Amino acid sequence: MTHFELFNLPITLKVDTSGLSKKYFELQRKYHPDRFGQSSEAEQEEALQVSAQINKAFKTLKDPDETIKYVLQLKGLLEEEEKYQLSPDFLMEVMELNEELEEGMTNAVQA
């Protein structure tokens, strides 16, 4: 089950977080391991796993960067803990563009 399915949300890069906390607490009330203290060991283990998934899903979905990363992983466009090697030329170009942007903003403010 994906984080989106767990929280009954559509898969999207930008999650509407307005009802996220409410749904989180609702799920935790239902699946918190303390509610399964008198249950079988298998049910207790399942509750523990579901509770952990709820916590992980909530943490991911409330963070926009983590949500984007998660969606890309779901779609097979990003592997977990994938490392990227960027060429030095590319990094220099990005630095130069940032400097030009900063200078342009400074000039605009002064004007």
N, C-alpha and C positions, 0 to 999 in steps of 0.2 A: 504494500500500500504506500502510495506516495504521500508526501507532506500535504499536498493539495487535496488529495482524496480524504485524508484524515480530518482536515479542517473543513471539508465540503466546500472547497473553493475551486474556481477555474484555474487552469495553468496559465500564469501570466508573469511577465517580468516585473510588474508593479502591483504589489498586493495592497488591497484596501485594508489597512490595519485598524480601521475604526472598530470592527467587531472581533478582531483577532484575540484580544485578551479575554473577552467574555467567553468565546468558544474554548479557549485554553482552559479556563477555570471549570467550565462545564465538563470537558473531557477528563480533567484531573479528578473532579469529584466522582466521576463514574469509574475511572480505572486506577485510582491511586492504590498502591499496594497495601496500605493500612486497612482498606475496606475488605481485603481478602485474607485477613488474619486467621479466620476459622475455615478457610477453604483448603482444598487439597494442595499438595506441594506443586503439582503441575499448574493449577490455576494461579497460585501465587507467583510462579515463575513467569507465566504469561502476562499477568498484571504488571509485573516489574518491567518486562520488555515493552509492553504497550506504553507504560508511563514514561519510560526512557525515550521512546519514539516521539511521544507527545512533546516532551521537553525539547528534543532536538529539532523537531518541526517548528515549534514556536520560535526558538532562537533563530532558526534560518529564515523564516518568513517575516519576522519583524525587522530584519536587517536587509536593506535593499541590495547591497553588494552580494551578500550570501544568497539571496533569492535568485539573482541573475546567474550566479555560479551554479546553483542547484538546477535551474531550468536548463542551462547549457549541458549539464551532466545528464539530465533526463533525456534530452534530445540526442545524446551521443556526440555532441560537439566539443566537449571538454572532458578530459579524463581527470579523475580525482588525483590531486597532488601532482598534476602535470607541470613540468618545468619548461619554461620557454627560454630559448636562447635568442637574444636580440643582437643584431649586428652592431658593432661600434659606430658604423656610419649612420644607422638609423637612430641610435641614441644621440649622436651629435646633432642630427637634423632636428630632433625633438627639442633638445636644449636650445638650439638657435631659434626655433619657432617660439618657444616660451619667452626667450629674451626679447624678441621682436614684439610679441604681444604685450609684455610688461612695459616696454618703452612706449608703445602706442597708447596704452592706458595712462601712463604718466603724462604724456603729451596732451591727451584729451582732458585730463584733470587740470593741468596747468592752463589750458586754453579756456 
